[in-house]
């Protein structure tokens, strides 16, 4: 099982809070054999910066064309 969550823009207050909550509860998701995936229209580079800055421990996906 993989919870895929979408967010409008990396590094905005609400999106950052949501990502941090997923980071903090990752251990609980791991116990359920569940992979967390986050996705937004931000570029791969922007996603990488957001992930590093917030020390996120799960993959972020980029969908700049909103497909």
C-alpha atoms as an extended CHARMM CRD file, in Angstrom:
* protein
*
        67  EXT
         1         1  UNK       CA              0.0000000000        0.0000000000        0.0000000000  PROA      1               0.0000000000
         2         2  UNK       CA              1.2610000000        3.4890000000       -0.8350000000  PROA      2               0.0000000000
         3         3  UNK       CA             -0.3830000000        6.6700000000        0.3750000000  PROA      3               0.0000000000
         4         4  UNK       CA              0.0950000000        9.2060000000       -2.3820000000  PROA      4               0.0000000000
         5         5  UNK       CA             -0.6080000000       12.7300000000       -1.2730000000  PROA      5               0.0000000000
         6         6  UNK       CA             -0.7150000000       15.7990000000       -3.4710000000  PROA      6               0.0000000000
         7         7  UNK       CA              0.2140000000       19.2880000000       -2.3870000000  PROA      7               0.0000000000
         8         8  UNK       CA              0.0580000000       22.5810000000       -4.2940000000  PROA      8               0.0000000000
         9         9  UNK       CA              3.5780000000       23.9580000000       -3.7610000000  PROA      9               0.0000000000
        10        10  UNK       CA              6.6910000000       22.9440000000       -1.8520000000  PROA      10              0.0000000000
        11        11  UNK       CA              7.9010000000       25.1540000000        0.9940000000  PROA      11              0.0000000000
        12        12  UNK       CA              4.5350000000       26.8010000000        1.6400000000  PROA      12              0.0000000000
        13        13  UNK       CA              3.3800000000       26.7230000000        5.2880000000  PROA      13              0.0000000000
        14        14  UNK       CA              0.5670000000       24.1830000000        4.9290000000  PROA      14              0.0000000000
        15        15  UNK       CA              2.4920000000       21.8880000000        2.6200000000  PROA      15              0.0000000000
        16        16  UNK       CA              5.5320000000       21.9820000000        4.8720000000  PROA      16              0.0000000000
        17        17  UNK       CA              3.4390000000       21.1030000000        7.9230000000  PROA      17              0.0000000000
        18        18  UNK       CA              1.8480000000       18.1880000000        6.0770000000  PROA      18              0.0000000000
        19        19  UNK       CA              5.2070000000       16.8650000000        4.8640000000  PROA      19              0.0000000000
        20        20  UNK       CA              6.7160000000       17.0970000000        8.3480000000  PROA      20              0.0000000000
        21        21  UNK       CA              3.7830000000       15.1370000000        9.7740000000  PROA      21              0.0000000000
        22        22  UNK       CA              4.3640000000       12.3730000000        7.2260000000  PROA      22              0.0000000000
        23        23  UNK       CA              8.0890000000       12.4530000000        8.1080000000  PROA      23              0.0000000000
        24        24  UNK       CA              7.3510000000       12.1710000000       11.8230000000  PROA      24              0.0000000000
        25        25  UNK       CA              4.9420000000        9.2410000000       11.3840000000  PROA      25              0.0000000000
        26        26  UNK       CA              7.0070000000        7.3490000000        8.8140000000  PROA      26              0.0000000000
        27        27  UNK       CA              7.8850000000        4.6920000000       11.3780000000  PROA      27              0.0000000000
        28        28  UNK       CA              4.2010000000        3.9260000000       11.8360000000  PROA      28              0.0000000000
        29        29  UNK       CA              3.7160000000        3.6500000000        8.0690000000  PROA      29              0.0000000000
        30        30  UNK       CA              6.7740000000        1.3600000000        7.8670000000  PROA      30              0.0000000000
        31        31  UNK       CA              5.1850000000       -0.9910000000       10.4340000000  PROA      31              0.0000000000
        32        32  UNK       CA              2.2150000000       -1.2720000000        8.0800000000  PROA      32              0.0000000000
        33        33  UNK       CA              4.5200000000       -1.9930000000        5.1180000000  PROA      33              0.0000000000
        34        34  UNK       CA              3.3580000000        1.2630000000        3.5290000000  PROA      34              0.0000000000
        35        35  UNK       CA              5.3770000000        3.6420000000        1.3520000000  PROA      35              0.0000000000
        36        36  UNK       CA              4.6950000000        7.3940000000        1.5070000000  PROA      36              0.0000000000
        37        37  UNK       CA              4.8250000000        9.3850000000       -1.7540000000  PROA      37              0.0000000000
        38        38  UNK       CA              4.3350000000       13.1370000000       -2.0920000000  PROA      38              0.0000000000
        39        39  UNK       CA              3.5650000000       14.8480000000       -5.3950000000  PROA      39              0.0000000000
        40        40  UNK       CA              3.2660000000       18.4150000000       -6.6450000000  PROA      40              0.0000000000
        41        41  UNK       CA              3.7680000000       20.3930000000       -9.8360000000  PROA      41              0.0000000000
        42        42  UNK       CA              7.1150000000       21.7020000000       -8.5600000000  PROA      42              0.0000000000
        43        43  UNK       CA             10.2450000000       20.9330000000      -10.5730000000  PROA      43              0.0000000000
        44        44  UNK       CA             12.5200000000       18.0450000000       -9.6620000000  PROA      44              0.0000000000
        45        45  UNK       CA             15.0940000000       20.5730000000       -8.4530000000  PROA      45              0.0000000000
        46        46  UNK       CA             12.5540000000       22.3440000000       -6.2320000000  PROA      46              0.0000000000
        47        47  UNK       CA             11.4070000000       19.0070000000       -4.8210000000  PROA      47              0.0000000000
        48        48  UNK       CA             15.0080000000       18.0430000000       -4.0240000000  PROA      48              0.0000000000
        49        49  UNK       CA             15.6140000000       21.3130000000       -2.1600000000  PROA      49              0.0000000000
        50        50  UNK       CA             12.3580000000       20.9390000000       -0.2070000000  PROA      50              0.0000000000
        51        51  UNK       CA             13.1740000000       17.3370000000        0.6920000000  PROA      51              0.0000000000
        52        52  UNK       CA             16.6830000000       18.2420000000        1.8850000000  PROA      52              0.0000000000
        53        53  UNK       CA             15.6160000000       21.3300000000        3.8340000000  PROA      53              0.0000000000
        54        54  UNK       CA             12.8330000000       19.4830000000        5.6710000000  PROA      54              0.0000000000
        55        55  UNK       CA             14.8630000000       16.2500000000        6.0300000000  PROA      55              0.0000000000
        56        56  UNK       CA             12.0450000000       14.2800000000        4.4560000000  PROA      56              0.0000000000
        57        57  UNK       CA             12.5090000000       10.5250000000        4.5810000000  PROA      57              0.0000000000
        58        58  UNK       CA             10.2410000000        9.5740000000        1.6890000000  PROA      58              0.0000000000
        59        59  UNK       CA             10.1950000000       10.2040000000       -2.0840000000  PROA      59              0.0000000000
        60        60  UNK       CA              8.6920000000       13.2930000000       -3.6940000000  PROA      60              0.0000000000
        61        61  UNK       CA              7.3580000000       13.1530000000       -7.2280000000  PROA      61              0.0000000000
        62        62  UNK       CA              7.2680000000       15.9820000000       -9.7450000000  PROA      62              0.0000000000
        63        63  UNK       CA              4.3510000000       16.4560000000      -12.1460000000  PROA      63              0.0000000000
        64        64  UNK       CA              4.9130000000       19.8950000000      -13.7100000000  PROA      64              0.0000000000
        65        65  UNK       CA              2.3500000000       19.2250000000      -16.4700000000  PROA      65              0.0000000000
        66        66  UNK       CA             -0.3300000000       18.1780000000      -13.9400000000  PROA      66              0.0000000000
        67        67  UNK       CA             -1.0180000000       14.8880000000      -15.6860000000  PROA      67              0.0000000000
